[in-house]
Amino acid sequence: MSLSKRAQSISLSVTLALDARAKALVDAGRDVINMSVGEPDFPAPQAVQDAACAKVRSGDVKYTPAAGTRALRKAVADHVGAVRGVKYAPEEVCICHSTKHALSGAVLTLVDPGDEVLLLLPAWVSYVEIVRIAGGVPVEVPSRTDCGPDFAAIERAITPKTKCVLLNSPSNPTGYVWTKEEVRQLSELCERRGLWLLSDEIYQRLVYEGESFASPVSLSPAIRARTVILDGASKSYAMTGYRIGFAAGPREVISGIERLHSHLTGAPNAVSQEGYLAALTNGEPPEVAKMAAEFDARRRVLVDALRELGLQTPWPRGAFYAFPDVRAYLDERGTRGFCEDLLEKHNLALVPGTAFGVDTHVRLSYALALPKIQGAMARLGDFLRQHPRRAHALAAARS
Ligand SMILES: Cc1ncc(COP(=O)(O)O)c(C=O)c1O
């Protein structure tokens, strides 16, 4: 019996595999600090919990329409409009099982086999595989060393087969937040070259300083007409396990996603829809601002500590990750070997940059309490002191 070529070609998410390894070590009695996880360490807001419980207790937990309940589509449309300053109708929103689900729905709706999709490195681990599952060709475009966009490289990567560009701001793994000017430049490029813009805005609520997050849809009606927003409840409302998200965009695309999902997955979870509705109505739950303030405080402690250890670390203005450059400490096994040694010998779990298409940096999540972050920095410091900077790696870093 042989599996399909599709299934054979897909690898398990590196971040999930690492998380599983870290948990297995904990189960075996090891005191592991896990900075590989990409989920808030806070409970969902009380209003969400209450609404979800009430829905379960009502007994009325049935299929909803494939694109979600009318009430939630409207609440999401209003929320998208309020945050991005552009009006959306409920028919321009498809509720999905998660942002991952919204993203795969959008890619399956827009990308034909052989179409190219530009991924701006470093890029979130699942983009490459989702594009491949759709039969598309992921084209990885390197970015600047401070993790901002390199427009010349993006232009060079465009071919007659390019269909979409995937934008993720704030970024996982770098925490980089694109400026409005950068978003404008990319959007105008897409307009000029006739490309779709898939805008993964899942970290939009988690921007800590300076100019806030900018969405392409705010720029002009023409750009809005070629942009699909992907977002969800996981990060902004600490609702990872609820599995709920949405796609918002032109009606034609949204109805394509709805048709696909009506066969592939059916209605999103009715309980989670009620929870998400509670998060989006009656004003922002107070827990959200508190969580963002806590992330901000941890971010400063973490980045300062990494820099004190001598690791060049781009300043992350959003999301909850730091992405230091560790190339001076790498051997021939690259960032994967670095992370394996760190976990096995020093009980600290980080994610290797290879998961994001770059083998020079590692990702640390600060979705864990300050004392743990401080403990993690002590372990990282011990590890680095035992691995003196390697001359060949330093030479490579300078070149
Ligand atoms: C950039 C990015 N997009 C999408 C997702 C998926 O989120 P969800 O839990 O809604 O599927 C994640 C989760 O880690 C992410 O980091």
The ligand as a Gaussian input file, in Angstrom:
#p B3LYP/6-31G(d) Opt

LIG

0 1
 C        1.786000      33.599000      11.241000
 C        0.756000      32.623000      11.672000
 N       -0.322000      32.443000      10.896000
 C       -1.283000      31.565000      11.237000
 C       -1.190000      30.820000      12.394000
 C       -2.273000      29.823000      12.700000
 O       -3.144000      30.244000      13.684000
 P       -4.452000      29.426000      14.060000
 O       -4.244000      28.933000      15.443000
 O       -5.592000      30.397000      13.992000
 O       -4.585000      28.343000      13.063000
 C       -0.093000      30.969000      13.241000
 C        0.053000      30.145000      14.446000
 O        1.103000      29.944000      14.993000
 C        0.907000      31.901000      12.867000
 O        1.978000      32.110000      13.634000

